[in-house]
């Protein structure tokens, strides 16, 4: 039962994170005003919370769930998934810093600033697409070393 509960929680959290990322991409666009910046900054806080929970629940699955750590620790797709998730996390820092800066200044960001943040968000989305592919390969035993 623990295996099922952790799997469900992990999937809900990952889908939630992707939803937050998409919401940011939709909201951060040309003509972004200060009230929207404040809202995006609040949404971005959820991005961090969900990412942290994904790490906790994900490693909980790897250690305590049906297959156990011995299965996951010797799987290249598991480590690729962890690596891609880390890169996505690193790419999420510049947008977060921009939101905080924009919120603090009280003005609206320039179109150049918005475009720069959107590039990071798109990179995150592109890399995010690798996560389910790696998870599916891993679950089927590919990548074992």
Number of C-alpha atoms within 10 A of each C-alpha: 8 12 15 12 12 19 17 13 16 22 14 14 21 20 13 17 21 18 13 20 22 16 14 21 18 11 15 22 14 14 12 16 16 18 12 15 24 17 14 23 20 13 15 22 12 16 21 17 12 21 19 14 15 21 15 13 21 21 17 18 23 20 16 15 18 13 13 15 15 10 17 21 15 13 18 18 23 23 16 17 19 16 13 19 20 13 15 20 16 12 18 20 13 15 22 18 13 18 24 17 14 20 20 12 11 13 14 17 22 14 13 10 14 19 15 14 23 20 14 19 21 15 14 22 16 12 13 20 12 14 19 12 12 20 15 12 16 21 15 9 13 15 17 15 8
